[in-house]
């Protein structure tokens, strides 16, 4: 842009162009924004018509923060520290939020303490009278999310998260700060879900009551996160929060708010909790929840459409059922009925077939009927491209040696995943284990 006496780009002009570059997918957008900023710095001296303002500086700091070059994140921090003196522009909440997010995601060994220090500064300056630096939900959520990712003990994560949440609540109640939102409480609940500590379920229930008492309207995401905590805290060898989960599901089903109707995550999590329990009739309980989900979907609840994850959770409850021998046929019928229903809504995956083979090996005696079902199932699994290591392992238990050899072309003892034709496993998703990758630990003090 060339300035003339009659036509000269203003600060707004530069801001608009910078904003467009930041929204683009252009790989060189950092260089473009920096180039525009350099041009502004050259032109505004002695002429305030294109002097950088808070929008300019926040955009540039955002560009620096989003760069893959670690040195650019340092430049972002430097601009934060010098912008008031250089441009007579004080940083605001958004300026700090950009830097907090950049520090939290930087991968630096002290990223946690560095981002927390920025939040401390915001709170101190707000308490000192700078109303433009009130920490908001984004500020606290970013800190809590970084705590979840930190390589520290679960108890420490819970303690730090509770301290951060309490700080926002106190700043709001006693000093006129911004009120906590459902997003902040959801982030705190997610910390409990990720820590898997023994007391997480109790704390999640207390936190949900705290949300309701604060007159914040919980979303379905809030309730789903509470259920996620119950699931992570449940254990087949210890406490299992089936009653708490089913009570919460019933509460959601009976409420009259459209935005709080149970969705597929709600139902699948409740079924997974049931599956982890030692209840003798857990297969029946899981299928009952599945039936309610199907009914809800048919009644117009589109978010409750059953999917393969839900049906696999029911099959898992069947496969790991500890019921009496007299109920074996009932468990088998539930599994086969679930498999039939699944095909009305979604496509089975390798976990579906593997778990169903487990059910057959446990609850249907050896004989012609079992051999016939196993044969048909494996042929379908093979044609659909879902043969995985799990499927092969469970097939060994479900099929006779003769049938196994006919179906796979190999003896059970000599079969392994490398011998499976690629066509048979074409839809099996590979998982990245991350082995061999060392993660930097974030320091929290």
ZATI-144772 format. One record per residue (C-alpha): residue in three letters; x negated, y, z; residue number from 1. Coordinates in steps of 0.05 Angstrom, whole numbers, plus 5000, padded with zeros to 4 digits. Layout:
! residues N
ALA,X,Y,Z,NUM
...
//
This chain:
! residues 445
UNK,5000,5000,5000,1
UNK,4973,5068,4980,2
UNK,4997,5127,5020,3
UNK,5017,5190,4983,4
UNK,5040,5257,5007,5
UNK,5113,5242,4991,6
UNK,5115,5167,5001,7
UNK,5079,5135,5060,8
UNK,5094,5069,5094,9
UNK,5118,5077,5165,10
UNK,5111,5033,5226,11
UNK,5178,5002,5210,12
UNK,5154,4986,5139,13
UNK,5094,4949,5165,14
UNK,5136,4913,5218,15
UNK,5185,4888,5166,16
UNK,5131,4861,5121,17
UNK,5095,4828,5179,18
UNK,5160,4797,5203,19
UNK,5172,4768,5134,20
UNK,5103,4737,5133,21
UNK,5113,4707,5202,22
UNK,5177,4674,5180,23
UNK,5146,4645,5117,24
UNK,5112,4577,5109,25
UNK,5052,4608,5076,26
UNK,4988,4579,5104,27
UNK,4953,4646,5098,28
UNK,5005,4685,5137,29
UNK,4956,4698,5195,30
UNK,4908,4731,5147,31
UNK,4965,4771,5115,32
UNK,4989,4797,5182,33
UNK,4919,4813,5206,34
UNK,4906,4850,5140,35
UNK,4968,4893,5149,36
UNK,4948,4907,5222,37
UNK,4878,4928,5200,38
UNK,4909,4975,5149,39
UNK,4954,5006,5202,40
UNK,4895,5017,5248,41
UNK,4858,5054,5193,42
UNK,4918,5098,5175,43
UNK,4950,5116,5241,44
UNK,4891,5153,5271,45
UNK,4913,5226,5267,46
UNK,4979,5206,5237,47
UNK,5031,5172,5282,48
UNK,5077,5156,5224,49
UNK,5048,5085,5221,50
UNK,5022,5078,5292,51
UNK,5030,5006,5318,52
UNK,5088,4999,5367,53
UNK,5112,4943,5413,54
UNK,5142,4905,5354,55
UNK,5077,4909,5315,56
UNK,5034,4887,5373,57
UNK,5080,4829,5393,58
UNK,5080,4805,5320,59
UNK,5004,4808,5316,60
UNK,4996,4773,5384,61
UNK,5045,4720,5359,62
UNK,5003,4711,5296,63
UNK,4939,4704,5336,64
UNK,4973,4655,5384,65
UNK,4999,4611,5327,66
UNK,4931,4605,5294,67
UNK,4894,4539,5300,68
UNK,4829,4577,5314,69
UNK,4817,4578,5391,70
UNK,4781,4645,5383,71
UNK,4846,4676,5357,72
UNK,4882,4658,5422,73
UNK,4827,4695,5459,74
UNK,4840,4754,5412,75
UNK,4914,4751,5431,76
UNK,4895,4756,5505,77
UNK,4848,4813,5491,78
UNK,4902,4851,5454,79
UNK,4949,4840,5513,80
UNK,4897,4870,5560,81
UNK,4879,4930,5517,82
UNK,4944,4950,5482,83
UNK,4965,5000,5535,84
UNK,4898,5037,5533,85
UNK,4887,5033,5458,86
UNK,4958,5046,5432,87
UNK,4993,5074,5493,88
UNK,5042,5016,5488,89
UNK,5057,4976,5550,90
UNK,5068,4901,5543,91
UNK,5138,4875,5555,92
UNK,5169,4809,5575,93
UNK,5164,4781,5504,94
UNK,5090,4800,5499,95
UNK,5075,4760,5562,96
UNK,5119,4702,5539,97
UNK,5081,4696,5474,98
UNK,5015,4692,5512,99
UNK,5042,4644,5565,100
UNK,5065,4597,5511,101
UNK,4998,4603,5474,102
UNK,4959,4588,5537,103
UNK,5004,4530,5557,104
UNK,4995,4497,5488,105
UNK,4921,4515,5479,106
UNK,4894,4448,5502,107
UNK,4844,4486,5547,108
UNK,4826,4449,5610,109
UNK,4851,4508,5650,110
UNK,4912,4523,5607,111
UNK,4960,4508,5663,112
UNK,4928,4556,5713,113
UNK,4917,4609,5659,114
UNK,4991,4609,5638,115
UNK,5012,4610,5711,116
UNK,4967,4670,5724,117
UNK,5005,4708,5669,118
UNK,5071,4692,5703,119
UNK,5042,4716,5769,120
UNK,5024,4782,5736,121
UNK,5094,4790,5707,122
UNK,5126,4779,5775,123
UNK,5078,4827,5810,124
UNK,5088,4882,5759,125
UNK,5163,4873,5761,126
UNK,5163,4878,5837,127
UNK,5120,4940,5829,128
UNK,5175,4974,5789,129
UNK,5162,4954,5716,130
UNK,5232,4933,5695,131
UNK,5208,4916,5625,132
UNK,5167,4858,5653,133
UNK,5222,4818,5686,134
UNK,5205,4744,5675,135
UNK,5262,4710,5638,136
UNK,5285,4638,5627,137
UNK,5233,4629,5571,138
UNK,5177,4649,5619,139
UNK,5195,4598,5671,140
UNK,5215,4543,5622,141
UNK,5147,4547,5588,142
UNK,5111,4539,5654,143
UNK,5155,4480,5675,144
UNK,5146,4446,5608,145
UNK,5070,4453,5615,146
UNK,5074,4422,5684,147
UNK,5109,4361,5654,148
UNK,5052,4353,5604,149
UNK,4998,4362,5656,150
UNK,4956,4301,5676,151
UNK,4972,4306,5750,152
UNK,5008,4261,5799,153
UNK,5084,4257,5794,154
UNK,5092,4284,5865,155
UNK,5051,4345,5846,156
UNK,5093,4357,5784,157
UNK,5157,4356,5825,158
UNK,5128,4402,5878,159
UNK,5102,4453,5827,160
UNK,5167,4452,5788,161
UNK,5208,4464,5851,162
UNK,5163,4522,5870,163
UNK,5171,4554,5801,164
UNK,5246,4546,5802,165
UNK,5252,4574,5873,166
UNK,5210,4634,5853,167
UNK,5259,4652,5797,168
UNK,5319,4642,5843,169
UNK,5289,4687,5897,170
UNK,5268,4740,5847,171
UNK,5340,4742,5823,172
UNK,5375,4740,5891,173
UNK,5329,4786,5930,174
UNK,5297,4832,5878,175
UNK,5346,4840,5820,176
UNK,5308,4795,5772,177
UNK,5340,4758,5715,178
UNK,5384,4699,5735,179
UNK,5363,4627,5723,180
UNK,5399,4596,5663,181
UNK,5419,4525,5648,182
UNK,5356,4519,5606,183
UNK,5312,4530,5668,184
UNK,5350,4479,5709,185
UNK,5349,4430,5651,186
UNK,5273,4438,5648,187
UNK,5269,4423,5722,188
UNK,5313,4362,5714,189
UNK,5269,4339,5657,190
UNK,5209,4341,5703,191
UNK,5245,4293,5750,192
UNK,5261,4247,5692,193
UNK,5188,4246,5669,194
UNK,5157,4234,5738,195
UNK,5197,4170,5752,196
UNK,5185,4178,5827,197
UNK,5229,4139,5877,198
UNK,5265,4202,5903,199
UNK,5276,4233,5834,200
UNK,5349,4208,5829,201
UNK,5368,4239,5896,202
UNK,5334,4305,5877,203
UNK,5369,4306,5810,204
UNK,5437,4297,5843,205
UNK,5421,4354,5892,206
UNK,5397,4398,5835,207
UNK,5461,4386,5796,208
UNK,5501,4408,5857,209
UNK,5455,4469,5862,210
UNK,5471,4487,5789,211
UNK,5546,4482,5801,212
UNK,5541,4524,5865,213
UNK,5503,4578,5827,214
UNK,5564,4585,5781,215
UNK,5523,4565,5720,216
UNK,5562,4522,5672,217
UNK,5523,4457,5661,218
UNK,5521,4433,5589,219
UNK,5525,4361,5565,220
UNK,5449,4364,5558,221
UNK,5446,4378,5633,222
UNK,5488,4317,5650,223
UNK,5449,4274,5600,224
UNK,5384,4295,5633,225
UNK,5412,4275,5702,226
UNK,5430,4208,5672,227
UNK,5360,4203,5643,228
UNK,5332,4213,5714,229
UNK,5378,4157,5739,230
UNK,5353,4112,5683,231
UNK,5279,4126,5696,232
UNK,5289,4116,5772,233
UNK,5327,4051,5763,234
UNK,5291,3985,5767,235
UNK,5310,3912,5762,236
UNK,5268,3900,5824,237
UNK,5292,3960,5864,238
UNK,5348,4012,5867,239
UNK,5392,4018,5806,240
UNK,5439,4078,5799,241
UNK,5497,4044,5764,242
UNK,5551,4073,5809,243
UNK,5523,4144,5804,244
UNK,5518,4138,5728,245
UNK,5587,4108,5717,246
UNK,5619,4159,5764,247
UNK,5586,4215,5725,248
UNK,5609,4186,5659,249
UNK,5681,4180,5685,250
UNK,5677,4253,5708,251
UNK,5656,4275,5639,252
UNK,5710,4232,5605,253
UNK,5764,4263,5649,254
UNK,5743,4336,5641,255
UNK,5783,4380,5594,256
UNK,5725,4422,5567,257
UNK,5708,4404,5494,258
UNK,5635,4422,5503,259
UNK,5627,4373,5560,260
UNK,5652,4310,5527,261
UNK,5605,4251,5532,262
UNK,5563,4240,5469,263
UNK,5523,4181,5443,264
UNK,5465,4197,5489,265
UNK,5511,4197,5549,266
UNK,5540,4128,5534,267
UNK,5474,4096,5513,268
UNK,5439,4120,5576,269
UNK,5495,4093,5622,270
UNK,5493,4026,5586,271
UNK,5417,4024,5593,272
UNK,5423,4036,5668,273
UNK,5473,3979,5673,274
UNK,5425,3936,5633,275
UNK,5370,3948,5685,276
UNK,5413,3926,5742,277
UNK,5419,3857,5775,278
UNK,5495,3857,5770,279
UNK,5521,3788,5752,280
UNK,5571,3818,5703,281
UNK,5526,3871,5672,282
UNK,5541,3846,5602,283
UNK,5615,3857,5614,284
UNK,5603,3925,5646,285
UNK,5560,3947,5587,286
UNK,5612,3924,5537,287
UNK,5667,3960,5575,288
UNK,5628,4026,5568,289
UNK,5617,4011,5494,290
UNK,5692,4000,5485,291
UNK,5706,4067,5519,292
UNK,5656,4100,5472,293
UNK,5689,4070,5411,294
UNK,5757,4093,5436,295
UNK,5731,4163,5449,296
UNK,5702,4167,5379,297
UNK,5767,4143,5348,298
UNK,5805,4195,5389,299
UNK,5765,4251,5355,300
UNK,5701,4257,5395,301
UNK,5653,4259,5336,302
UNK,5592,4266,5381,303
UNK,5607,4198,5411,304
UNK,5598,4159,5347,305
UNK,5565,4092,5366,306
UNK,5496,4078,5336,307
UNK,5446,4022,5336,308
UNK,5414,4048,5401,309
UNK,5479,4039,5439,310
UNK,5492,3969,5411,311
UNK,5421,3948,5426,312
UNK,5430,3971,5498,313
UNK,5491,3926,5503,314
UNK,5453,3868,5473,315
UNK,5396,3881,5522,316
UNK,5446,3875,5579,317
UNK,5467,3808,5551,318
UNK,5396,3784,5538,319
UNK,5374,3798,5609,320
UNK,5438,3778,5644,321
UNK,5430,3736,5707,322
UNK,5501,3711,5707,323
UNK,5526,3642,5729,324
UNK,5525,3585,5680,325
UNK,5601,3585,5677,326
UNK,5597,3655,5645,327
UNK,5546,3638,5591,328
UNK,5598,3633,5537,329
UNK,5627,3701,5556,330
UNK,5558,3734,5551,331
UNK,5547,3701,5483,332
UNK,5615,3725,5458,333
UNK,5600,3796,5481,334
UNK,5534,3795,5443,335
UNK,5563,3767,5379,336
UNK,5622,3815,5383,337
UNK,5575,3874,5393,338
UNK,5533,3853,5333,339
UNK,5596,3850,5291,340
UNK,5619,3919,5314,341
UNK,5551,3949,5302,342
UNK,5556,3935,5228,343
UNK,5618,3978,5224,344
UNK,5578,4039,5248,345
UNK,5504,4030,5235,346
UNK,5450,3983,5209,347
UNK,5418,3932,5256,348
UNK,5343,3940,5268,349
UNK,5288,3893,5289,350
UNK,5306,3902,5363,351
UNK,5377,3882,5348,352
UNK,5356,3816,5317,353
UNK,5301,3802,5368,354
UNK,5348,3813,5427,355
UNK,5403,3772,5395,356
UNK,5356,3714,5386,357
UNK,5339,3720,5460,358
UNK,5413,3716,5477,359
UNK,5422,3654,5434,360
UNK,5362,3619,5465,361
UNK,5388,3632,5535,362
UNK,5463,3624,5531,363
UNK,5478,3576,5474,364
UNK,5455,3503,5482,365
UNK,5413,3473,5427,366
UNK,5453,3440,5372,367
UNK,5483,3450,5303,368
UNK,5521,3513,5322,369
UNK,5460,3548,5349,370
UNK,5418,3527,5290,371
UNK,5470,3552,5241,372
UNK,5476,3621,5275,373
UNK,5401,3628,5281,374
UNK,5391,3610,5208,375
UNK,5443,3660,5183,376
UNK,5416,3715,5228,377
UNK,5344,3706,5207,378
UNK,5362,3704,5133,379
UNK,5399,3770,5142,380
UNK,5341,3799,5182,381
UNK,5293,3777,5128,382
UNK,5334,3806,5071,383
UNK,5345,3871,5107,384
UNK,5270,3879,5121,385
UNK,5272,3879,5197,386
UNK,5225,3820,5213,387
UNK,5177,3844,5267,388
UNK,5132,3812,5319,389
UNK,5190,3816,5368,390
UNK,5235,3778,5320,391
UNK,5183,3724,5306,392
UNK,5170,3715,5381,393
UNK,5244,3707,5399,394
UNK,5257,3663,5338,395
UNK,5207,3613,5367,396
UNK,5252,3605,5428,397
UNK,5319,3606,5390,398
UNK,5303,3558,5332,399
UNK,5280,3486,5331,400
UNK,5210,3474,5305,401
UNK,5238,3445,5241,402
UNK,5285,3505,5228,403
UNK,5230,3554,5246,404
UNK,5183,3524,5194,405
UNK,5238,3523,5141,406
UNK,5255,3596,5154,407
UNK,5184,3624,5158,408
UNK,5143,3574,5118,409
UNK,5096,3565,5176,410
UNK,5090,3522,5238,411
UNK,5109,3559,5303,412
UNK,5039,3552,5331,413
UNK,5005,3581,5269,414
UNK,5053,3640,5255,415
UNK,5032,3711,5270,416
UNK,5052,3780,5246,417
UNK,4998,3782,5192,418
UNK,5032,3724,5156,419
UNK,5099,3759,5150,420
UNK,5111,3782,5078,421
UNK,5113,3858,5072,422
UNK,5182,3854,5040,423
UNK,5209,3822,5104,424
UNK,5183,3878,5149,425
UNK,5192,3937,5102,426
UNK,5240,3974,5149,427
UNK,5203,3961,5214,428
UNK,5177,4027,5240,429
UNK,5105,4029,5262,430
UNK,5091,4062,5328,431
UNK,5031,4105,5344,432
UNK,5002,4081,5410,433
UNK,4952,4138,5416,434
UNK,4900,4089,5442,435
UNK,4830,4116,5441,436
UNK,4853,4188,5444,437
UNK,4829,4224,5506,438
UNK,4874,4279,5531,439
UNK,4846,4340,5564,440
UNK,4872,4350,5634,441
UNK,4904,4416,5650,442
UNK,4883,4448,5715,443
UNK,4938,4468,5764,444
UNK,4918,4502,5827,445
//
